[in-house]
């Protein structure tokens, strides 16, 4: 009886240990560090843009989405560098990928000038 119980527990532990982890919902890359760098001004917009666009390419290569706010943050950085075409591209992409962000994106579009 004890042997059967022990074998059952061992089999359950073995099966649990072999289970694979679920795939993350988003590809975060270096996003959190870049937001921190933005808020503390410890890294400049050009550096952040390069890192985030690299992370975006990584996400695409892995077939995963970036988290909500990622594309909007890229748009803000491009607005700060006075690249209105890129700003608009990323704002619209954020809105298309995450429709619930429409109110925030519309606010940003009122704040930053659109390309003429």
C-alpha positions as CSV (number, residue, x, y, z in Angstrom):
1,X,0.0,0.0,0.0
2,X,2.8,2.4,1.0
3,X,4.7,1.5,-2.1
4,X,1.7,2.2,-4.4
5,X,1.1,5.5,-2.7
6,X,4.8,6.5,-3.0
7,X,4.9,5.5,-6.7
8,X,1.8,7.6,-7.4
9,X,3.3,10.6,-5.7
10,X,6.6,10.1,-7.6
11,X,4.8,9.8,-10.9
12,X,2.8,12.9,-10.2
13,X,6.0,14.9,-9.3
14,X,7.7,13.6,-12.4
15,X,4.9,14.5,-14.7
16,X,4.7,18.0,-13.2
17,X,8.4,18.5,-13.5
18,X,8.3,17.7,-17.2
19,X,5.5,20.1,-18.0
20,X,6.5,22.9,-20.3
21,X,6.0,26.5,-19.3
22,X,3.3,28.4,-21.2
23,X,4.6,30.8,-23.8
24,X,4.6,34.5,-22.6
25,X,1.7,36.6,-24.0
26,X,4.0,39.4,-25.1
27,X,7.6,39.9,-26.1
28,X,8.9,42.4,-23.6
29,X,12.5,42.6,-24.7
30,X,14.1,45.6,-23.0
31,X,10.9,47.7,-22.8
32,X,10.8,48.1,-19.0
33,X,14.4,49.3,-18.9
34,X,13.7,51.8,-21.7
35,X,10.6,53.2,-19.9
36,X,12.7,53.6,-16.8
37,X,15.4,55.3,-18.7
38,X,12.8,57.6,-20.2
39,X,11.3,58.5,-16.9
40,X,14.7,59.0,-15.1
41,X,16.2,60.6,-18.2
42,X,19.2,58.3,-17.9
43,X,19.1,57.4,-21.6
44,X,18.3,59.7,-24.5
45,X,15.5,59.3,-27.1
46,X,17.8,58.1,-29.9
47,X,19.2,55.3,-27.7
48,X,15.7,54.3,-26.6
49,X,14.3,54.4,-30.1
50,X,17.2,52.1,-31.3
51,X,16.6,49.6,-28.5
52,X,12.8,49.6,-28.8
53,X,12.9,49.2,-32.6
54,X,15.3,46.3,-32.2
55,X,13.0,44.7,-29.7
56,X,10.1,45.2,-32.1
57,X,12.1,43.3,-34.8
58,X,12.8,40.6,-32.3
59,X,9.2,40.2,-31.5
60,X,8.2,40.0,-35.2
61,X,10.9,37.4,-35.8
62,X,9.5,35.3,-32.9
63,X,5.9,35.8,-34.1
64,X,4.8,37.6,-30.9
65,X,3.2,40.9,-30.1
66,X,4.8,43.7,-28.1
67,X,3.0,44.7,-24.9
68,X,0.4,47.4,-24.8
69,X,2.0,50.9,-24.7
70,X,5.2,49.7,-26.5
71,X,4.3,51.3,-29.9
72,X,2.8,54.4,-28.2
73,X,6.1,54.9,-26.3
74,X,8.0,54.6,-29.6
75,X,5.6,57.2,-31.1
76,X,6.2,59.6,-28.2
77,X,10.0,59.2,-28.6
78,X,9.7,60.0,-32.3
79,X,7.5,63.0,-31.5
80,X,10.3,64.3,-29.1
81,X,12.8,63.8,-31.9
82,X,10.5,65.7,-34.3
83,X,9.9,62.7,-36.6
84,X,6.1,63.2,-37.2
85,X,5.8,60.5,-39.8
86,X,7.3,57.9,-37.5
87,X,5.3,59.2,-34.6
88,X,2.0,58.8,-36.5
89,X,3.0,55.4,-37.8
90,X,3.6,54.0,-34.3
91,X,0.5,55.7,-32.8
92,X,-1.7,54.2,-35.5
93,X,-0.1,50.8,-35.0
94,X,-0.7,50.9,-31.3
95,X,-4.4,51.9,-31.9
96,X,-4.8,49.0,-34.4
97,X,-3.1,46.4,-32.3
98,X,-4.9,47.5,-29.0
99,X,-8.2,49.2,-29.9
100,X,-8.8,49.9,-26.2
101,X,-5.9,52.4,-26.4
102,X,-7.8,54.7,-28.8
103,X,-8.7,57.3,-26.2
104,X,-5.0,57.6,-25.1
105,X,-3.7,57.7,-28.6
106,X,-6.3,60.3,-29.6
107,X,-5.0,62.4,-26.6
108,X,-1.4,62.0,-27.8
109,X,-2.4,63.0,-31.3
110,X,-3.9,66.2,-29.9
111,X,-0.7,66.8,-27.8
112,X,1.8,66.3,-30.6
113,X,1.5,67.9,-34.0
114,X,0.6,65.7,-36.9
115,X,2.6,65.8,-40.2
116,X,1.3,68.2,-42.7
